[in-house]
Amino acid sequence: MEIAKVWDIVWHNEPFHWTIAFVLIIAIIIELCTLWQYWRSECGTTEAGIKFLKNLKKGKNVKLLEKDCQGKYRT
């Protein structure tokens, strides 16, 4: 089956399909923006985990409790 035939079966040019497509596009944009902000954040738990593992691999003395950017203690 050609892709055009499959697409004609799946996509019906109705308001419901356009609404679903619009919501999906908005959700993807929001998710990408959130992911970009998280990657740029220096206070994320992922970055803290990466720092912890890098220090552990280097054999440095690793602190289990450390203050984050907001001054709160984290493990």
C-alpha positions as a printed NumPy array, in Angstrom:
array([[  0.   ,   0.   ,   0.   ],
       [  1.259,   3.446,  -0.796],
       [  1.74 ,   5.959,   1.989],
       [ -0.787,   8.314,   0.36 ],
       [ -3.502,   5.656,   0.523],
       [ -2.735,   4.926,   4.181],
       [ -2.725,   8.642,   4.956],
       [ -6.138,   9.064,   3.289],
       [ -7.511,   6.295,   5.493],
       [ -6.05 ,   7.731,   8.718],
       [ -6.531,  11.452,   8.139],
       [-10.048,  12.781,   7.653],
       [-10.133,  16.52 ,   7.131],
       [-12.477,  17.141,  10.068],
       [-12.321,  19.554,  13.017],
       [-11.619,  16.657,  15.405],
       [ -8.441,  15.676,  13.553],
       [ -7.278,  19.292,  13.285],
       [ -7.88 ,  19.762,  17.021],
       [ -5.853,  16.65 ,  17.843],
       [ -3.042,  17.799,  15.539],
       [ -3.045,  21.276,  17.125],
       [ -2.97 ,  19.898,  20.678],
       [ -0.165,  17.497,  19.752],
       [  1.935,  20.289,  18.218],
       [  1.416,  22.538,  21.264],
       [  2.324,  19.664,  23.624],
       [  5.52 ,  18.968,  21.675],
       [  6.504,  22.652,  21.747],
       [  5.88 ,  22.887,  25.506],
       [  7.825,  19.677,  26.127],
       [ 10.799,  20.883,  24.065],
       [ 10.827,  24.266,  25.849],
       [ 10.695,  22.562,  29.238],
       [ 13.472,  20.174,  28.262],
       [ 15.623,  23.073,  27.002],
       [ 15.148,  24.962,  30.295],
       [ 15.993,  21.838,  32.282],
       [ 19.179,  21.246,  30.282],
       [ 20.261,  24.829,  30.866],
       [ 19.51 ,  24.633,  34.597],
       [ 22.509,  24.188,  36.839],
       [ 20.336,  23.158,  39.774],
       [ 18.731,  20.064,  38.244],
       [ 18.901,  16.735,  40.01 ],
       [ 20.296,  15.166,  36.856],
       [ 23.302,  17.468,  36.882],
       [ 23.815,  16.794,  40.587],
       [ 23.75 ,  13.061,  39.854],
       [ 26.231,  13.445,  37.01 ],
       [ 28.601,  15.484,  39.22 ],
       [ 28.289,  12.879,  41.966],
       [ 29.131,  10.022,  39.592],
       [ 32.037,  11.915,  37.995],
       [ 33.551,  12.612,  41.411],
       [ 32.967,   9.032,  42.473],
       [ 34.679,   7.75 ,  39.325],
       [ 37.665,  10.056,  39.908],
       [ 37.97 ,   8.695,  43.439],
       [ 37.344,  12.056,  45.082],
       [ 35.7  ,  12.368,  48.463],
       [ 31.996,  12.59 ,  47.636],
       [ 29.486,  14.478,  49.784],
       [ 26.088,  12.878,  50.103],
       [ 24.379,  16.028,  51.36 ],
       [ 25.047,  19.116,  49.345],
       [ 23.334,  22.492,  49.087],
       [ 21.632,  23.216,  45.811],
       [ 21.253,  26.627,  44.14 ],
       [ 18.331,  27.578,  46.389],
       [ 20.286,  26.787,  49.556],
       [ 18.327,  23.629,  50.359],
       [ 20.055,  20.403,  51.263],
       [ 19.739,  17.505,  48.883],
       [ 21.01 ,  13.965,  48.864]])
